[in-house]
Amino acid sequence: MAIIATRIDGRLIHGQVANLWTTKLNISRIMVVDNDVVNSDLEKTALKLATPPGVKLSILTVEKAAANILDGKYDSQRLLIVARKPDRFLGLLEAGVQFPELNVGNMSQSDETRAVTRSINVVNQDIADFDTIHSKGVKLISQMVPGDSPQDFMPLLDKVR
């Protein structure tokens, strides 16, 4: 399997993803999975500019990402999948894409969210999606940067239920 890491990050590609994670994991392709970003020329341009030199970028819908992964399109590459919300990863799982671990890195705060950590904020639907992802055998962790120790995410989530 070509999937090296999966990460939820509301900022998608930025310093931590572009520099720290891609370097540490020797990533050759970042895949942004987001049905809204696919239709935003401005966001696509910004993501292309933020992608490190020598790293390929795919910006795909959940359906297209799942189809490409399942077809083996990236089998020779080291793939980092990034999305803003857990529902994108749940969609990949439901389409048959397997990954053992999901790193919950950053989810932005809004008037509707509750804080899980300083940088992770959720709404009820996110909690339900995380529960379903976890029930499918995916280990959920929280790790901002490679130098941090990964924390089990489910006990953190339990505090805001």
Summary of the structure (lengths in Angstrom):
residues: 161
radius of gyration: 14.7
end to end distance: 34.2
largest distance: 42.5
contacts: 495
relative contact order: 0.18
helix: 37%
strand: 25%
